[in-house]
Amino acid sequence: MISAASRSLSRAIRNGKGTAPALLSGARRSFTQPTRTERASVVDSPTSANMENKFTPRADMLGFKLEVPPKVQGTERPIYLDMQATTPLDPRVLDAMLPYYTDQYGNPHSRTHAYGWEAEAAVDEARKHVADLIGADAKDIVFTSGATESNNMIIKGVARFHKEKRNHVITTQTEHKCVLDSCRKLSEEGFEVTYLPVMPNGVVDLKVLEDAIRPTTSLVSIMAVNNETGVIQPLKEIGAIVKKHKGVYFHTDAAQAAGKIQLDVNEMGIDLASISGHKIYGPKGGQERGLRSGTLPSTLVVGLGEACRIAKIEMKADHAHVSALSKRLIDGITSRVEHIVRNGDKNGYPGCVNLSFAYVEGESLLMALKDVALSSGSACTSASLEPSYVLRALGAAEDMAHSSLRFGIGRFTTEAEIDFVIEKIVAVVQRLRDMSPLWEMVQEGIDISTIDWGQTQH
């Protein structure tokens, strides 16, 4: 949440009783920081836990006017439903971070004065919040620039360290691109990599996994929640299988899982896990312990810690909110549009809904839905026109993989936004299908799956 001072000012501005100070001015800008009591009272009584008081963060909540980029000036911003790519910063997280930009700005590596001690204490507290969220020990938490760097270091680091005696790595065909790229790099270095197939619902077959483990296996890397379909893997069962084999480590990419489903790395037998702050309404970026050059960004660490603290407290409420909106979205679309397939396990994470619309191109859908910000797959492959490799691994036909949209629902998504998106989807799909000769044939009762589209040679 935001500070009391910021709320009062923004309220006055919206009511026309005050003016916002310029973001940049000749004089040094002063900030009124909330006291610890004010911040505790605000943070410990989150409005987002109250389903009737959901809100979307806006610039005016900060108490000053943010500059609008020239490209979006005078335009309506689309509704954001791409939460698997990134999430908005929770205002309460920003409120926790601001003092470390403007007042408590010490370097946590400075051990000779109070400023450094204060920053170091804040980092330690944040580290504990992160550990508490996933059931880990605080001493085992290492801050990196993000989940991609974490995945790279873990996969390549474990494999290369054990290369002399163990040169085999296991992963799945539906992992995030950064995991597959790391494994591909290992293959070029002479490692053997097994890419496990998944069942039609996107879940790993545990028997196939167990059969794939060899005496030379060093690492099993299987993501917790899929970033395109929301499929949840049976982490505890996978961990139990891996633990049967001495010397094999279990890594999970939990970027889409942390703060959204219950995780306990010790109970689940997870040796190594990667999470991402900006997937749980926290800040982006950073590093630690010399793994990348630069000073430890204590402000970002504090933000990540606060995001994890809030996520742990509000996980149940967030899940209920997201589940209700997910059902509203799916029911609203499927009740009015036919020939739709939901991709992935229906018992997966409800905030990630992947739908394929037959007889419509996914790229055409995205371009037509200019009022809605969503994607047809992973943010890291959103520029590609190739069909989703994840959906293809689930057995989806190429045309259906091409016609998929991923809807990301989150903490600040509202019913009104979902209703707006439903209306847009229904109208756009109908308009695009009306222009499709294939749809016309289907309407006439022709089974186009029986048609041989190849040209006859004479």
Beta strands, then each sheet from edge to edge (+ up, - down):
strand 1: 79-80
strand 2: 168-172
strand 3: 192-196
strand 4: 217-221
strand 5: 249-253
strand 6: 272-274
strand 7: 340-342
strand 8: 352-357
strand 9: 372-373
strand 10: 404-408
sheet 1: 1+ 9+
sheet 2: 3+ 2+ 4+ 5+ 6+
sheet 3: 7+ 8- 10+
end
